[in-house]
């Protein structure tokens, strides 16, 4: 990058936040390039430029177009036209030399004829820098590979973050790089390395993250599906209604009475505890009991009214089928059934010194719906209690392939999982719980969850709906960057949001080791053996 104020040209047009700059210097004109990201050119697509305002401050713009001024003139072989280039730039903020501070707000404009210069590395560094007690370098600027880009880790990991991109663009490697950076690159405001012990839970749908952390500086434990223990009895009565799909007219009151009866019979110190396998028998007992005939005085007899019994069982059939389906599924039933004297998965995680827990999450869709519902409920319940004791300061939960279980389009069919995740997204931060939502289809994610994200890292996206989603989340003075998203190279991403000093294209720092998410080698697999 040119480390100095090189004159680019002069302003010939101002229209809102867009300025046009005429380039007449032949040395500069010969160094224009249409491909963004080339470091050795004075002016290129996505580079920053500035002009001096009347008050002495510098107004900064991002180059979005470069074209030959003669393009708009009629062809005439008898007239020789010298090449005169025009640059179009979007104004993005104002830099104050005295305060050495960049502000994205624009409250004054340059005047026609003002000279325009390239940004020096010193000013660029000030623009992308962050003012925070700790910084986490995440990569280098696409415009200047010598310039390190950092994020505020308290916001990046303390508030919610979205990581989006098509398959094979580097999402998993970005996640691994950010987490590995907590041990390798985290530093305080003086640049001194900081040693921490994070607590991170990864829902790994594709079995790729164990390779990224096993044998590194982190202590890691993988929890297999059959090792999960998320007991059902932590649910409230109303949550049982939702869990078992109980209708409010007949089923809900019966279910409420039966759960209260089972809890009253419980011999456990925690009076909520009862066996899920007992619930169906308890409902059957209640139904038959209430189907008994009455004598003239209104007292129940030992005889049954078969018609009344048929009605009761018919009214409760859908709820009973739901209970039977869960009981007959050995994978889910083993996870939710109460076990005497055993810690549940959340207790195991928060009471352990292990830093990263990788949960095997390749469940079927309806199974994952139940798992996420109970997991999120237990996390929320723990968080409320933890706020009083402060045993664990914060917990980061990574939802990989999040569109599988917090999907806006399938919310009615699979609504259990998103119910408590939405609650964690809305209220989790005050309890020290933050989410990392990773997905290749951000437009399908539940809007109420994504709207809670403060920071975003966006890799290459080509789907129109997903691009529109990203565009809605970009600030108005950075929406010109959306045109670069479909052409981003692997490992490159646009970073924006509260955790970053400035919206920019960044080459994410290498992850070592990388997750087990390489592109398939189809031809190699077909070689004759």
N, C-alpha and C positions, 0 to 999 in steps of 0.2 A: 504493500500500500504506500502511496506517496505520503510521506510524513512531513507535510508542510502545506501552507495555504497556497495552492496553485490556482491561478485565475482560470475560471471556466468560461465565462462570458458575461453578458449583461441581460437584465430582465427586460423583455419586450411586451409581456402581457401578464396581467393579473386577473384571475377570474375565480372568486371565492377563495378556496384553499389551494388552488392550482396556479402555478406560475409557469410561463414559458421563457426559456433562456436561449438567446442566440449565441452560438459559438462561432467566433470569427477568427480566433487565433489558430493559425494553421498547425502549430505544434500540438495543440489540444485536439483539434479536429481529427488529426491523424491517429489519435489515441482513444477514439470513441469505439465502443464495442456494444453489440446488441445482446450478447450473452451475459447474463448476470453472474456474479461470483468470481469474475476474473480480477485478481488482486493488483495487477501491475498497470492498470489504466486509471487515468485521472477521473474519468466519468464513465460509468456504466450503469446498467439497469440495477436498481436497488441500492446504489451508493447514496451516501448522504452529502449534501452540499449546504452552503449557508450564504446569507447576505446580511450586510450590516443595516440595522434599523436606525431611524433618526435618533433614538435615545442611546445608541452605542451598543445595544445588545445584538446578538446574532439570531436571526430566524433560520431555522433548520428545515430542510426539505428532503424528501426521498425521491430519487429519480425513477420515474415510471415509464417514460417513453423517450426515444431518440429517433429523429427523422431528418431527412434532407429537406431543407426549405424549398429547394427547386422542384420538389415533387408536386407542388401545387401550382407551378407555372406551366403555361402551354409549351409544348415542344416546338423549338425553332432552331433548325440546323445552322442558321446564319447568326445566331446570338450565342456567344460563349458565356456560360454562367459559371462563376467560381462556386465551389461547394460551400454552402453555408448551412451548418447543422443547427437544429433546434432541439432543446431538451425540455421535456415536460416533467415537472416535479410537484409532488404533493407536500404542502407545508405540514410539519408534524409537531413543531414546538419551538421554544425559545431558549437559548443558552445565555446565561449571565456570566460574563468573564469575572466580574468582581466577586460574586458568590461561588463561582465555579460550579454552577448548578444548572441542570436541564429541567425545564418544565414543559409538559405536553400541552398546556393551555396556550392559546394564541390570542393576545389582546391588542396587537398592533401589526401593521403590514409594511413591507418595503415599498419603495417608490419605483416607478418606471425608470429604467436606465441604471439602476443600482447594479454594481458588479457582484458576481457570484463566484464563490471559491469552493474548492474541495475541502472536506473536513480533515483536519490533522488527526493523527492517532491520539494525541493528548485529549482533544475535545471528544473524540469518539469514545475513548475510555471513560470520560466523565459522564457521557450520555448513557452508556450501558451499565455503569457502576450502580451498586445498591448501598444504601446506608443502613446497616444492620449490625447487631453484635457479632453475628456469625455469617459466614458466606460459604457457599458450596459451589465451586467451579463445576459447570456441567458440560462445557465444550468450548469451541472456538467459533468466532464470527465467520460467516460464509464470505463476507466481504474482505476480511483481513484475518488470515489464519494465524497471525501472531497475537491476535487480541483474544484474551480469555473472557468468556462470558460466565457470570456467576448468578446464582439464585439465592434468595433468602430462605434458608432451610426451615426456619420457624414457620414460615407461611407455606412453603412447598409441602412439608410433611405435617404441619400443624393444622392446616385447613385442607379442604378437599381439592383434588387435582384430577384432571382428565387427560389421558394419553390416547390419541386416536391415530389411525392410519390403516391402509390396506394391508393385507397379509404379505409378509416378506419385506416390509419397509423398515423394520427395525424397532417395533414397539417393545418387544420382549427384551431386546438388548438395551434399550433406553431405560427400562425399569431396572434391569440389573445394574447398569452403569450408575444410576442415581443412588441406589441402595449401597452399592460398593463404595461410592464416593463418600458415604457417611463415615467410613473407616479410613479412607485413603486421601481424601481431598478436603475434608471439612476443616475450616480454620476460623480463628477469631478475627476481630477487626484489625489486629496488628499483624495478621498473616501467620500466626503461630498455629501449628496443627493442634486439633482438639480430639481427645479420645472419649468416645461415648459408647454406651451399651443400648442400642435401640431395641424396640419390641415391635416386630412386624409379623403379620399373619398374611400368607399368600394363598388365595384360592386358585390352585393350579389345575385348570381344566385339561391341559394338553401334556402334562407331565414333562415340563421343560425347565423349571427353575432349580431343581435339585442340583443339576450340573453347574449352574452359575454360582452356587454358594458353598457347595460341599468342598472341604479342604481349603477354604479361604480363612480370612481373619474372623469370620463369623462363626458362632456356635449355631448349629442348624439341626432341626428335627423334622422329619417327614411323618405326617400322620396319615395313615392309609384309611380308606373308606370304612373298613371293618373296625378300625380303632376309634372312630368317632363315638362320643357319648354325649348326646344332647337330650337329656331327660325331659319328657313332655310335661311333668308336673309343675314346672316353673310358669306355665301359662296361667293367665287369669281366666275367670269364667267366660268373659266376653271373647277372649282370644281362643278358647276352646270352640266357641260358636263358629268363629272364622275358620279355624283349623279343620273342623269336621263338617263344615258347610251346613250347620244347623239353621233351619228357617226359624224366624222369630215367632211365628204363630203357635205351633205345637211343639216342634222339636227342641227349641232352645229351653223352654221351661223344664221339659223332661230331663234334658242333658244336665241342666243346672242342679236339679234335685239329686240326680244320680251321682254327680261329682261331689256334691256336699256330703252325701251319704258315705261314699268311699273314703273321703278325707276324715270323716268323723270316726270311722272304723280303724283308721291308720294307727299302727303301733309305733311309728317312727316319730322321733323328736320333732322333725319338721312335719307338721300336720298336713302339709300339701301333698305329701308323698303317697301315691297309690300305684298299683300296677295297671298299665294300659290294658292288659289282657283281661282284667276284671270288669272293664267298663261295659262291654257288650252284655255280659251276664247280668250286671246290675240293671241295665236298661230293660232287658227281657223280664227280669224279676218285677220291675216297676210296672211294666205294661200288663203283665198277667195279673198282678195284684190289683190294678185299677180296672181290670176287665171282669172282676168278680161280680156276681149278682148281689143285690141287696134285698133284705127282707122288708116287711111292712114298716118297720121302725127306722129304716134307713141304714141298718148295719150290714156290713159285708158278710156273706155266707161263704161256704166252701165251694160252691158251684161257680162255673164261669159262663159268662155271656159270650158265646162264640162270635156273634156278629160284632159286638163291641170290641172284642179282642182283635178281630180282623181289621176293624177300622183303625185301632191304635197302631197296629203293626204296619198297616199300609201307610199311615201318615208319617211314620218314622223310617220307612224303608230306605230312602236315599241316604240318611245319616248312618243307618246301620250298615249299608253297603260300603260307605266310606270307611267306617271303622274296620270292617272285615277286610277291605282291600289293603289297608295299612298293616293289619295284623298278619295277613298272608304274604306280605313282602318281607322276606327275611333280612334284606339289607337295611331297610328303613326301620323295621320293627326292632332290630338289634340296637340301632342307634338311639331310639327314643324311649325304649322301655327302661323303667327305673331299676337300678342295681344297688343293692345294699352296700354301703360303706365305700363306694367308689367315687372319686372326684370326676366331675364332668370335664369336658374338653376345655372350656373357658377357664376353669379353676386350674387345670393343669398348665395352661399357657401362662397365665398371669402370675402364678406362684413359682414358676420355673426361672432359672437364670439364663435359659436358652434365648437367643436373640431373634432368630427367624424360625417360624413354624410354617411348613409348607403342607397344606391340606390337599389331599388328592380329591379332586372335584369332578371327575368324569362320570357323573350321575346321569341317568335319564332325566328328561326335563321335569316331569312331575315329582320325581324324587328330589332333585335339586331344589325345587320350589319349597318342599318341606324342610330340607336341611338348612337352607338360608333363612327361613322363617324362625326356626328354633335357635339357630346360631345367633342371629341378630337380636332375638329376644334375650338370650342369656348374656350377650355382650352389653346390651342396654341395661339390664338388671344389675350386672356387675359394675357398670360405669357409675350408676347412681350411688351404689354403696361405696365405691372406691373414692368418690369425691369427698366422702366424710373421713376416710382413713388415709387417702393419698399414698397407698402402697405402690402403685404404678402411676407415673405422671402422665404418660400418653401411650396410645396404642394406634398403630397404623394398619389398616386392612386393605390389601390389594385385591380387587375384584377383576381377575383376568377373564377375557371374553365375556364382559359384563352384559352384553346384549342377550345372552342366553337366559338370564333370570331377572333382569330389570328392563324388560322390553315393553315399551309403551303400547305397541300394537297387540300384544298378547296379555295385557294386564288383567283382563277379565278372566281369561282361562287360567293363567298362572299368576295369581295376585298375592299369594302368601309371602313369597320371597321378597317382593318389592315393598311390602307393607312396613316391615321394621327397618329395612335398609333406608327407606325414605325418612323414617323417624330418626335414624342415626345421622342421615345427611342434614336434616334440619336442626337437630339438637345435639349431635355428637360432639361438636367442637367444644361446647362448654363443659363437657365431661372428659375432654382429652382424647377423644376418638376422631381419627381422620380417615378419609377414604381416598384410595387411588383407583379411579375407574378407567380401565383399559378396554378398548373395543375397536373393531374394524368397521362398525356400523353405528357411529354416534347418533345419527338421525333417528334410530330405532329406540334409543335409550329413554327411560322414563324422564320426562322433562323436569319434574320437580326435583330429581336427584342431580341432574347435570346443572341445573340452575344454581345449585349450591356450590359448584366448583369455582374456586377463585383463580386457579392457574391452569394453563393448558399447554400441552406439547403436541403439535400436530405434524405427523409425517405425511407422506404422499397419500392423497385421496383423489379418486377419479369419479366416484358416484356423485351425480348431480345433487341429490337430496342431502348427502353428507356435506358437500361443499357449501350448500346454502345454510346448513346448520352452523358450520364453522364461521361463515361470513357474518351470521347474526351475533356471534359472540365476540368478534373482533371489534375494537373501538373504531369509531367513524373515520379517524385520520389514519388508520392502518389497513383499511379494507382493500386497498390496492394490492396488498400482499396475497390476497386470495387467488390471484391469477398464477402465482408460483406454486401453489399446493399440488396441482396435478403433475408438475414436472420435477418435484424434489427428488434428489438422488437418495439411495438407501443410506441411512444413518443421519440424514439431514432432516431438520424439522423447524417449523415456526414456533417460537415460544412467546407466549403473551400471558398477561394476567398480573395479579398483585405480587407474585413472588419474584418477578423479573423487573430489572430496571428499565427495560425498553423492549418493545416488540421487535424481534429480529429473526433472521434465518441463522440457525446454529448447526454446526457439525457436532453431534453429541459425542462426548468422550467415549473411547473404547471401553467395552466391558471385558473383563478378564478374570475368570473364563466367561464365555458367552453361554446363554441358555441353549438348550437342545432344541433349537427351532430352525435348523437349516432348511433351505429349499429342497424338495424331494429330488433325488437322483434317479429318475425313472429309467433312463437308458442303461445305467450301470446295473440296475436290478434285473434287467432283462437278458444280461449276458448269459450264455450257456455255461453251465457248471459241470 
